[in-house]
Amino acid sequence: MQGKGLVKFAAIALTIACLYSLSFTWIANKVEKDAQEFAKGDAVKEKGYLDSVASLPVFNSLSYITYQYAKEREIPLGLDLEGGMNVTMEIALSDMVRNLANNSTDANFNAAIRNAELAVAQGDNDFIGAFGREFEKLSPNTKLASLFATKENSANLKIDADNQAVLSFLRKSADGAIDLSFNILRTRIDKFGVTSPNIQKQQGTNRILIELPGVTEPERVRKLLQGSAKLEFWETYDNTEIFGLLQNVNSILASSLKSTDTAASATQDTAKSKLAALGKKTATADSTAALNKAQAEQAKQNPLFAILNPATFQGQDGQPALRPGPVVGYAALKDTAKVNAYLTSPAVRAVIPQNVKLFWGVKPMTEESKIFELYALKTSNLAGGPALEGDVISDARSDYDQKGNPEVVMVMNADGARSWRSITATASADPNNKKSIAIVLDNLVYSAPTVQGEIPNGISSISGNFKVEDTQDLANVLKAGRLPAPARIVSDYVVGPSLGAASISAGLISTIAGIVVILLFMAMYYSTAGVVANIALLVNLFFLMGVLASLGAVLTLPGIAGIVLSLGMSVDANVLIYERIREEISEGKTIRLAISEGFRKAMPSILDSNITTFLTGVILYVFGQGPIVGFATTLMIGIITSLFAAIFISRLVFEWLLDGKKAISFSIAATQNLFKDSKFDFITGRKRFYMLSSAIIIAGIISAFTQGFSLGVDFQGGRAYFVAFDKPVEVEGVRSIMIDEFKTAVEVKTFGSSNQVKITTAYKITDNSDEANAEVNEKLQTALKKVNPSYEIMDSQKVTPTIADDIKTSAIWAVIFSILVIFLYVLARFKRMAFGFAAIIALVHDVLVLLAIFTIFNGWLPFSLDIDQSFIAAILTVMGYSINDTVVVFDRVREYIGQHHSKDENLPSVINNALNSTLSRTVITGICTIAVLLIIFIFGGEILRGFSFAMLIGVIFGTYSSLFVATPFVVEFIKEKNKA
């Protein structure tokens, strides 16, 4: 073996590096175990322990290794293993474009923005380009520069600039807005305190993907991420100055509602007469109807004040008096939307002065009341803006006031301090009538303290009904900065800690069981050589985990599946080598020479098969998202480490055994002649297999048009919830209750055991407002309580239709691109079109058969057969495995054609012999891979059930297609070429 010293050095260096990287996971787990023992189940006490030792050295001799240092370098677990939240943010470029045009009222400009938004919703990711095209359609004779060459943009855009220059400026501004938003969001997340967060821009789009493992407060995360940090300081009106205006608004609304519905009154009278016939129930029904009628009449006479209570208190004379201050009314959370509708109606807007703004408080007066305050703010300039913008804040921190209540302390820069001094001096000038200054963030009033005196140093505080977490988040947002354009959540995925714990258990069981099966099989089949393969396999696993740790790669449940699968497939390299060595031994060569020749002759097949699988992993990594990226990462790293272990580590062990003159066996008695001299005829009856495959594919096409596919949420959009009850539930009963509550179609499926269901609905999926999310959550909770009060939402997912369309598009391109890349590689490697076309036919065959099985058996199996991102990952991996198998067979076919094809031996016979010569390798690799996938299918948990089923079916048919589709088609193509 040449370069043995270099291989040993590389192995030792890699071992040391992996031990170092993996040690941090062991250190962090040890400290956390000590914390658990100390806390004895008390979560607060455990967190306090970890906080107290976070910066202390774990080892006296290595003072730099603290718990915090180790925690940041341990193998990070993905959401499906640890629980947490996955969020896709979309930067509203339409708002940015409007701002750059100073919110132009030009009708064509605004129509072009709306049309561009529609184009993006339909799959066009270039919003700026779509806007430019739409504007030119609507205003062909108007230059964009007339809208965008403003004073603020003068440094970058001239008044005579052509449309292309303007669009270039807008694209640059959009890229800058996305980059700035990315940095601001990353700063917010870093300060949020999440361990191993992941944030990445989705190239070519205006979206940012964020993963937050371990997060247990999704609403807090949504609020933190979506806040644009538009901080403003407003002067305020006193309640006494605004009450007359509200009375006028109330009168206007009452006038518009004064016409009564006579038909409704007649209906009420008829209902009342019927109730009177019910004897004892008459009085109750009558009084209830009278009360309802009185309330309805009151609402008609005072529509505004029926839902917005004026800010009053009981005076000394016992009569209500207006409460001084900027609060002008109170309303319940459920009524705030209606108040907003009243205040923004055209008739009301006409009477509200331009210098009056009405904003709600950020939080209810008390947690229990859900009553919100309405504030009256005064504009301070001709543009109708605040007295001071929040960009003057240079620092912000969470602190406590003199009473021990949480608050945020703000520090302003020099310009801000001067302006603040002037504003506070004016507000406190009249000692008998001191004014309030409202501190507003994203159009919500956080506090409106009365200014007691001039503040000269620019240091102020925001106080109110806050928790410590509130002030920490607020200080974080202010310090991180303001988003250049609004960012909204278009997709989120929440995994509960309990589901994460179950996933870890399922993943570990399937991993260990898969490894044990492979180790036992190899030792039994190949004897001493099998033990060597097992050593290489365990070394491969160690290197794989070490590399993952050193790269900081996030370990997900599909990632564990990728590890197990890469272990199963890594056996292929050893099998290829061993089968070659057995052939050399059967020809009478010595063990040393046979081992050397076996490694040399197996190398082309090993490299070809692994490169094609690696290319599939690259495509998965490029086109995939979230867990799919984790799967692709482990698959690619697993291929590299398995090659190193199978080729070099196993060779080193063989060299050691040979140098020690130890006996080496490559089979046991039962397997010594297994598959030797096999004479299966794969070619003569190939048309029967064509017919079998065609029948399955045609049945699948018919089923696709009649029954269709079950699309996952990430392919069709919607909200999905994985709910576990404390006892079994009837699916039809759950569906009926859900439909009654949502008043729209709801899909309910059993998810694993009979006490677990997956609920999917598209209700208000296009509405990204907090109100819509709260409404959906309230309806879901109400319906679930009707099913069974004892339940747990273990997993939730929301995907908007736009994201779903993008995922479908990227999935289709991933499949097409991978087929193309594999075709080009096979063509370049084998230099014959016949091999390339046959490989493509086999790949398309595998995809169509898998799709056919998923549509034919949809609804007939006790687990989900959803078409989603995991399914696409399964398809691409199956394609990689299939081409791996096919390339190995093609290598032997090419070799046999070169060695044996002559006038005396026809092509079908040569290819049949080549297939039989690789049959042992095909069967053994297939058995190992199928066994591993079967274990994942059985023990991998419900989350992986559909994924592992797709892989299992795919590998079976991938092996089948290599033998009965791909290679027979080589015969067809070569025959056609010879005929020509």
Buried (B, 14 or more C-beta within 10 A) or exposed (E): EEEEEEBEEEBEEBBEBBEEBBBBBEBBEEBBEBBBEBBEEEEEBBEBBBEEBEEEBBEEEEEEBBBBBBBBBBBBBBBBBBBBBBBBBBBBBBBBBBBBBEEBEBEBBBBBBEBBBEBBEEEEBBBBBBBBBBBBEBBEEBBBBBBBBBEEBEEBBEEEBEBEBBBBBBBEBBEEBBEBBBEBBBBBBEBBEBBBBBBBBBEEBBBBBBBBBBBEEBEBBBBBBBBBBBBBBBBBBBBBBBBEBBBBBBBBBBEEEEEEEEEEEEEBEEEBEEBEEEEEEEEEBEEEBEEEEEEBEEBBBBBBBBBBBBBBEEEEEEEEEBBBBBBBBBBBBEBBEBBBEBBEBEEBEEEBEEBBBBBBBBBBBEEEEEBBBBBBBBBBEEEEEBBBBBBBBBEBBBEEEEEEBBBBBBBBEEEBBBBBBEBBBBBBEEEEEEBBBBBBBBEBBBBBBBBEEBBEEBEBBBBBBBEEEBBBBBBBBBBBBBBBBBBBBBBBBBBBBEBBEBBBEBBEBBBEBBBEBBBEBBBEBBBBBBBBBBBBBBBBBBBBBBBBBBEBBBBBBBBBBBBBBBBBBBBBBBBBBBBBBBBBBEEEBEBEBBBBBBBEBBBBBBBBBBBBBBBBBBBBBBBBBBBBBBBBBBBBBBBBBBBBBBBBBBBBBBBEBBEEEEEBEBBBEEBEEBBBEEEEEBBEEBEEBBEEBEEBBEBBBEBBEEEEBBBBBBBBBBBBBBBBBEEEBEEEEBBBBBBEBBEEEBBBBBBBEBBBBBBBBBBBBEEBEEEBBEBBBEBBEEBBEBBBEEBBBBBBBBBBBBBBBBBBEBBEEBBEBBBEBBBEBBBEBBEBBBBBBBBBBBBBBBBBBBBBBBBBBBEEEEBBBBBBBBBBBBBBBBBBBBBBBBBBBBBBBBBBBEEEBEEEEEBBBBBBBBBBBBBBBBBBBBBBBBBBBBBBBBBBBBBBBBBBBBBBBBBBBBBBBBBBBBBBBBBBBBEEEEEE
